[in-house]
């Protein structure tokens, strides 16, 4: 019983050509782009989400995928692959009925506490793509009148 909504969205990069004044034309798609001025460019980012709602209760779940890409900062002359990552976010909300609107929400970002893929940087991850904070638990109350 209740209402279930399921959806998805994705961003697929099909082209990321760069004109570097020093190196000339570069295909930056699917690369960390350490060796040039561009930012990291995984080809695919996708989200799958669901929401179940019944009366005053709602549950939201998000699956977030970032595709693997090449780390062009060569080690011993070999570029390596930065692994893909999937994280899960979840939230429960309760909305009180009445003249004023009040909703309490409890949730977690990166519920399964996934570490970002390892990259040879000072921080150990690609700060332009991944979030190193791990699991974040939160509570929120919204009130309007």
C-alpha positions in Angstrom: 0.0 0.0 0.0 1.3 3.5 -0.8 2.8 5.2 -3.8 6.1 3.9 -5.3 8.1 6.1 -7.6 11.2 4.9 -9.4 13.4 6.9 -11.7 16.9 7.3 -13.2 19.0 10.0 -14.7 22.5 9.8 -16.3 25.1 12.0 -17.9 27.1 10.5 -20.7 30.0 12.5 -22.0 30.7 11.6 -25.6 33.4 14.1 -26.4 35.9 16.1 -24.4 38.5 17.5 -26.8 41.0 20.0 -25.5 43.3 22.5 -27.3 46.3 22.7 -25.1 48.7 25.5 -26.1 51.7 23.3 -25.2 50.6 19.7 -26.1 48.2 20.5 -28.9 44.9 18.6 -29.4 44.0 16.2 -26.5 41.2 13.7 -26.1 40.4 14.2 -22.4 37.3 11.9 -22.3 37.6 9.2 -19.7 40.8 10.6 -18.2 41.9 12.2 -14.9 43.7 14.7 -17.1 46.6 15.1 -14.7 49.0 15.8 -17.6 47.0 18.8 -18.9 44.9 21.7 -17.7 41.5 20.0 -17.9 39.5 18.5 -15.1 38.8 14.8 -14.6 36.2 13.5 -17.0 34.6 10.1 -16.3 32.4 9.2 -19.3 29.3 8.1 -17.3 27.6 9.3 -14.1 24.2 7.8 -13.3 21.6 7.8 -10.6 18.8 5.4 -9.8 16.3 6.5 -7.2 13.1 5.3 -5.6 10.6 6.9 -3.3 7.9 5.1 -1.4 5.2 7.3 0.3 2.2 6.3 2.4 0.2 8.8 4.4 2.7 10.8 6.5 5.7 8.5 5.8 8.2 8.6 3.0 11.4 6.6 2.2 13.9 7.7 -0.4 16.8 5.6 -1.7 19.4 6.8 -4.2 22.1 4.8 -6.0 24.9 7.0 -7.4 27.4 5.6 -10.0 30.6 7.2 -11.2 32.3 5.3 -14.1 35.9 4.2 -14.0 38.4 6.3 -15.9 42.1 6.4 -16.7 44.7 7.9 -14.4 47.1 9.5 -16.8 49.7 10.2 -14.1 51.9 7.3 -15.1 53.8 5.3 -12.6 56.8 3.4 -14.1 55.4 4.5 -17.5 52.1 2.8 -16.9 48.7 4.6 -16.7 46.2 2.8 -14.5 42.4 2.7 -14.2 40.7 4.6 -11.4 37.9 2.3 -10.3 34.2 3.0 -10.6 32.2 3.8 -7.5 28.6 3.2 -6.4 27.3 4.9 -3.3 23.9 4.6 -1.6 22.0 7.4 0.1 18.8 6.8 2.1 16.3 9.0 3.9 13.1 8.5 6.0 10.7 11.4 6.5 7.6 11.9 8.6 5.2 14.9 7.9 2.8 15.9 10.7 -0.7 16.8 9.5 -2.2 20.1 10.7 -2.3 23.8 10.0 1.4 24.2 9.9 3.7 22.0 7.8 6.3 20.1 9.8 8.5 17.4 8.4 11.3 15.5 10.2 13.9 13.7 8.1 16.6 11.2 9.0 19.1 9.9 6.6 22.5 8.9 5.5 24.7 10.0 2.6 27.0 7.1 1.5 25.1 4.7 3.8 27.5 1.8 3.1 30.6 3.9 3.9 32.3 3.4 0.5 35.8 4.8 0.3 36.7 6.8 -2.9 38.8 4.9 -5.4 42.5 5.2 -4.6 44.5 7.7 -6.7 48.2 8.6 -6.3 47.6 12.1 -4.9 48.4 13.7 -1.6 44.9 13.0 -0.4 44.8 9.6 -2.0 41.6 10.3 -4.1 40.5 12.4 -7.0 39.1 15.5 -5.3 37.4 16.7 -8.5 35.2 13.6 -8.7 34.9 11.7 -5.4 33.9 12.6 -1.9 36.3 11.3 0.9 34.0 12.0 3.9 32.5 8.5 4.1 29.1 7.9 5.7 27.3 11.1 6.8 24.3 10.7 9.1 21.9 13.6 9.3 18.6 14.8 10.9 16.5 17.7 9.6 13.3 19.4 10.7 11.4 21.7 8.3 8.7 23.8 9.6 6.5 26.3 7.7 3.5 28.3 8.8 
